[in-house]
Amino acid sequence: MSEQRIPLCNARDLVEGGNAVPFDVVHGGETCRAFAVRFEGLPHAYLNRCSHVAMEMDFQPDRFFDDTGQWLLCATHGAVYKPDTGECAGGPCRGGLVKIALSEEDGVVHWHTDWNLQPLSF
């Protein structure tokens, strides 16, 4: 299956350092939660799975940034990730977050499917 661009949200829905826009994907044959955020003006998206323990990271719905708005934080164990790359920046991490490709065009943010990440219904 070739890569496709799936409309995710209006660009204005992603506020710098603000709440995430959640969405569902199929990853490894399982339905998984994912999230998109805006950092330094650009949209970024990841599977909502901490690399320390494969559990959702947000303690409050759609809140991933720490109080400074500079780091993505796993609310359960305190693992810290870089918002632009998903790379582990501290705490109990076992690698980085699974990044999902995004693009922004004409006021719409799209996510890009690939062989490992597919929309729930195609």
Secondary structure by P-SEA (a helix, b strand, c coil): ccbbbbbccccccccccccccccccccccbbbbbbccccccbbbbbcccccccccccccccccccccccccccccccbbbbccccccccccccccccbbbbbbbcccbbbbbbccccccccc
